[in-house]
């Protein structure tokens, strides 16, 4: 089982570490994406006793990148004072950026380019840069880049009227190609796939209940790195999980993306700050250092769909592709972990995977991929409960599933992530004995 590697090398996952995930504009407001990533990586290396000099490469995912320092990977390496030779690259594939970083790291190891790589992702919605209207940028740029005279300033002022056109633009998570925000696209998916409000709320409640149970059992203790914030307090746990939520409570929330819609703040993921990091090595180096690998990648796959069709259906294409590349069927999989951007999106994808007509029309196969048993789906909750720092989610999922495979002795886990731009991502993890 697994991918054919010409080099004969296998990249293995040693483990992961992440900050708690907290609601934007709360505990981590003063920590930008670089600071959050630095905390996660420092905690990761400390946890596994890896000397800083041994890290050869850093691959990092991010969506809300800092204008003055967009290569977050390199900035983390420099802030931690890793060996200056540790090169760094930042990648962005919307909500799949963290998984993209981890699979790029695995591929580099298997090509023989490195033996020890840190990969992951982070995002701080709290520190998203506010964009000025282009009219203001075009008018002010000559002043900033040249040697302006008083007359130049007066000339610029004459261009900047009326004042209403100078106000900063509110950030919108909208598709450039369609102008549609992701929640509106998910609302359309819910209607098209006949996903009810009741089903969405029930799915969200289950996510919170499972995440709360995981926290109570200590399941996340080995992956979370406590964070000290500005007032001296320590944040030890995820801040969005609600153990006491219920379908009745969620039913009282109003729709937020359409007047007669079904998507609410309760069945949609919240804006979140956080970071997650994964330590990958060649299997030979891991064994030589006395480190126990948890899992490896049997396969991964990425896919695209027309954003004007069903924006968030990408996992329904990427997950079957990853299964095929691993030589597996859905029935062979022990655990399934899907990113929960919206309950409607996950339920729609599950419906597609179980549909014969969908398989014939979109996958070119005669039979449905199969039905996912709810008992093995998102066993410790997902983004609806834990939150979704865009660039970090994929690395969180890899970490949690690798730990779960090692802890339970199960063999395989299938990951699926939807992403802006009509993208889908998937990977199959296999336990390493």
N, C-alpha and C positions, 0 to 999 in steps of 0.2 A: 504494500500500500504506500501511496505517497508519490511525490513528483520525482521524475528522473533528473538526477543532478550529474552533469558531465564531470564535475570535479571530484565526485565521490564524497564531498564534504556535506555535513548536515548542520544547519543552524539550529540551535536549541534555545529555548526560553528558560532562563535561570529563575526569573521571577519579576515582579513588578512592584511599584510603589506609587502612591498618589496622595495628593492633598485631600482633605475632605472637600466635597463639592458643596458650595454654599450659594444662596440666592444672590444675584447681582445687586450691587449697592448695599451690601450688608458687611459682614466681617472682613472680607478681602478687598474692600474698595480701594485701599491705599497700596495694594500689591498688583503690579502690572503683570502681563503675561510672562515676561522674562523672570521676574521675581518668583512667581508661582512655579515656573519650570525649574528654576534653580533649587528651590526647596525640595521638589519631588526627586530630582536627580541626586542631590546630596543625600537624601534619605535612602534612596535605592542603593547607592554605592556603600553607604555605611552598613545597611542591613546585610549585605552579602560580603562585606569585608574586601571589596575590590579596590586595590590601590588606584589612586587617580591617574598615575602614570600609565596604567595598563589600558585605559580607554583610548581607542584609536580613532573612533568616529562617533559623531552625534548626528542623528537624523530626527528632525522635529516637525510636527504638524501644527499648523495654526491657521485661523481664519481671520481674526481681527489682529492684523499685524501692525506694529508700531512704525509710523512713517520714518522716523529717524534711525530705526534699528530693526529692519524687517527680517534679518537672518537670525531668528531667535536661537537656533541651535548653537551658532558660534558665540553669541552673547552669553548663553548659559555656560558654555565651556570656559570662556574667559572669566566670567564672574566667579566660577568655582576654582579658578586657577588650575585647571587640568593641564596636562602637558600641552605646550603651544602647538605641538605637531598634531594634536587631535583636531581633525578637520570637522566642519559642521555644515549641514545643509538643512534649510527649512522648506517644507513642501506644503502645498495647500490643495486639498480636494474637498472643500466644504466640510460637511459633517463626517466624512470618511478620512479626514487628514491624519488622524492618529493611527488608523489601521494602515494607511498608505505608508507612513513613516516606518512602521514596524516591518511591513513586508519588504520595503526597500532595504532595510537593514539586513533582513534574513537573506535576501538575494545577494547582497554584497558579500556576506560571509560565505555563502555557498559558491560564489565565483572566486573565492580566494583573496579578496581584496582586504579583508580584515579578520581578526579573530575575536575582538571584543568591541561591541557596539552598543551604545545606549540610544533607544528610540522612544518616541512618545509624542505628546502634544499638550498644549495649554491654550487657554483663552481667558481673557478678562473682559467680559462685557461691560463691566464698570468703567473700564478705561478705553472704551471705543472712542476714537477721535471724531470730533464733531466737524463735519464737512462744511466749508463755506461755499456759497454759490459760485459757479465758475465766473460769473460776471465780476465778482469781487476779486477772485484770484487773478484774472486777466488784467484787471485795472491796477492792482497793487504790485504785481510781479516786477514791472520795470522800476518801481521805486526801490524794491528790496534788492534788486540785482545791479542797479546802476548807481550814479551819483546825482540824485535828484536836486533840482533847484526849487525855490518857493513856488515858482510858476508851475512846475510839474505837479506839485501837491494840489494846487488849485485846479489844474486840469483833471486830475484824478477825481477830486470831489465832485466835479460837474458830471462825471460818468456814473456816480454812485447814488443816483436818485431814481425813484423814490426810496425812502428808507426801508420800506417793507421788503424790498428785493435784496437787502443786505443781511437779513436775519439768517443764522445758521440753519442748515437743513436737518430735520429730524431723521436719524438713522432708520432705515426700513430694510428688513430682511426680505427683499423683493427680487424676483427674477428680472434680470436686465432685458431678457428677450421678450418677456410677456408683460412685465410690470406687475405681476401677481405676487402677493406675499404668500409664504409657504402655508400659512393657515388657511388661506382661501383655496389653495390647491388641494389641501387635505380635505376641506369641506366638500369640494367637488368629487373627490375620491369616495367619500362616505356616501354621497347620494348615488353615484354611479354603481358602487358595489353593494348598495343596500345594507350599509352598516348603521345600525340604530344608535341613538343616544344612549339607550340603556346598556347596550353591549359595550360601548366605549367606556361608560362610567364603571361598569363591572370590571373591565380589564384594568382600568386605572387603579381601582381599589385593590385588586390582586397584586399589582406592582408594588404599592405601598406596603401591603401586608407582608409580602415576601422580603422586601428590603428591610422592614422593621425586624422581622424574624432573623434575618442574617446579621443585623447589628446586635441584636440581643444575644445571639449564639456566639458572637465573637468571630464570625466568618470573615469580616473585613479588617480585623485587627492586624493581620499580617501584611496588609497592603496599604493601610493609611498611615501617613506621616503627619503627626500633629504640627500645627502652624501657630507660631506666636504672632499676634497682631499688635498694632501700634500702642494700644493701651495696656500692654503687658499680659493680656489674657491669652490662653491657649485654646485653640479650636481643635477638638479631637475627633469629631464625628460629622457626617453629612448633615446638612442643615435643612433639607427640604422634605425629608421623609416624615410622613404623618401616619403613625400607627393607628390612630383613632378615627381615620376617615371612613366613610361608608357610602354606599350607593345613595342613601337618602340625603346625605349632606351634599354630595356632588350634584344631585338632581336639582338642587336649589340655585345652582350657579347659572348665570345667563350666558347665552352664546356670544362669542366675541368676534367672529369673522363673517357672520351673516345674520341678518335679522331673524330669520327662521331656521338658523343653523343648529348643528348638534355639537360643535366643538366649543369647549369652554376652557377656562384656566385650569380646571381640575383634570381634564383628559388630554391636555397638551403639556409638553415639557416646558419648564420655566427657563428664563435667562439665568445663566449660571457662571460662576467663576471657579476655576480649578485647573489642575495639571495632573498628568499621569505619565509615568516612565516605565520602560521595560528594558531589562538587561538581556541581551542576546550574545551568544558565543558560538564559536565552532565547538562541536561536541568534543573534539580532542582537547582543546584548551580547557573546557569546563572540567573534564575528567582529571586533567593534569593539576588543576587548581583545587581539586577536591570538592567541587561544587556539584550538586545534584540537579540535573536538568529536569524540568517539569513536563515540558511539551515541545513539540516541533510543528511546523506547518506541513500538512499533507498537500495543501494547495491553497491558492487564492484566485480571485477573479474580480474584475471590474466591468461594469456595463453602463450603457447610456440609453436614454429614451428621450423622445421629444418632450420638452418641458411643457408644451401646450396640451399634451395628451394627459397622462397621469404622472405628474411631476415626481412623486415619491414611490413609484412602483419598481424602481431599479433593483431592489433585492430579489424580486420575483424572477429576474433574469440572471443576476449574478450568482445567487445561491445554487441553482441547478448547474451552472457552469463550473462552480467550484467543486460540487459533488462529482461531476463527470471527470474533472481533472484529477481528483483523488481516487477515481475508480470505485466510488461508493454510491449507494442509493440512500434516500432519506431514511429508510427503515433501518439502515446500518448505524445511524447517528444516535449517540447517547444523550447529548445535551444540545439544545438550540438556544442561541442568545441573539436577540434582535434589538437593535437600537429603537427606542420608543420616542420618536419625534412627536407623534400623536397616536393615540389609541386607534383612531380611524385608519391611519396608515398601516400599522401592524396588522390589524384585522383584515384590511384589504389585501395585503400581501399573502397572508395565510390562506385567504379564499382563492387567490390566484394559484398558489402552489397546489391546492387541492382540486383544481378545475381541469377536467379533460379538454374542454373547448379552448381554454387559455393555453394549455400545453400545445395543442395542435396549431393554434393561430400565432402564438408568439415564440414558442420554443422549438417548433419543428419536430415534435415528438408525439407519438400516438397516445401515450398514457400520461395522466397527471403525475407531477412530482411526488405528491402524497400529502396526507394530512399530518400536521405537527401535533403531537400529544401535548395538551396543556401542562401535563405533569413535568415535562422536560423542558418547557419553554420559559426562559428568563427566571430560572429557579431562585435567584436572589434579587428579583426585581429588576427594574431597568430605568431608563432615563426619565420616565414620568415621575418616578419617586426620587431617584438619586440626583436628578438634574443633568444638564447637558452643556458643559463647557465645550464648545464645538470641536476644537482640535484635540481634546483629551479623551473623548468618549471611546474611540476605537482602542486606545491603549488600555483604558479601564476594562473593556470587555475582554481583551486578550489576557490581562492579568487575572481577572476573576475566573475565567474559564480554565486557564492553565492551572491555577490553584485547585479548582474543583476537580479536574481530572486526576491530579496527583493525590488529592485527599480521599476521593471516593474509589479510585481504581478503575473508573470508567475509561473507555478507550478514545472516544472521539467527540468533538464539539463543532457545531456549525455556527458561524457568525454571519449576521446580515446587517447592513447599514444602508439607509437611504441618505441621499445628499442633494443639496441644491444643484441646479443645472440639469436635473433629470438623470442624476448618476446613482449607481448602485454599487455596493462593495460586499464581498463575501470572502470567507476563509474557512478552511477546515483545519482544526488543531487535532493532533494525535498525541496521546500520552507517551512519554518516554520512560521505558522501564528502568 
